Amino acid sequence: MEVPDPQLQRQTSPATAAAKRPILGKGDDDSETEPESDVDDVWLSSSKKGAKLPTPSPEPGIITDPQRAPGRIIGMATPLTDFKDNISQGDVVSKAVEDLGWVVKEVVLRPFAARRHAEMIECLNELREACLQEDEIDAWNRYVCVLHHLICN
């Protein structure tokens, strides 16, 4: 008779245990508790029991902006850099214009917006230039009107 390796344990998932049980008809009683000896085909080392899996490190070259809202391509940390990077791609101009307008509005409405006043003016200048070059004049007019109403009211 072989002696099992004490370093290994065999564990069962509830799905495997359920698949091994007979199907009960109406009125059948299934109040028995499952024995703990039902096991899956997964062998785990007891030394790794309860150990957390490592979190993969981000891929090199990919920088994530923690202040980028979901669904946005322009972040709030470095909006001008993000805008220029996206404009250089060419196919996301409308989305970049929309997102930079949103970022400027959000920053201007936050407390301590005066700290980023010069940066927002620079963003608006770049936004205006891009809107003129890329035929997004209606978007520019819309954002200027929104900012005017938010700031003056």
Helices and strands as residue ranges (DSSP letters): E 8-11, H 14-20, E 42-45, G 46-48, H 79-89, H 93-109, G 113-116, H 117-133, H 137-152
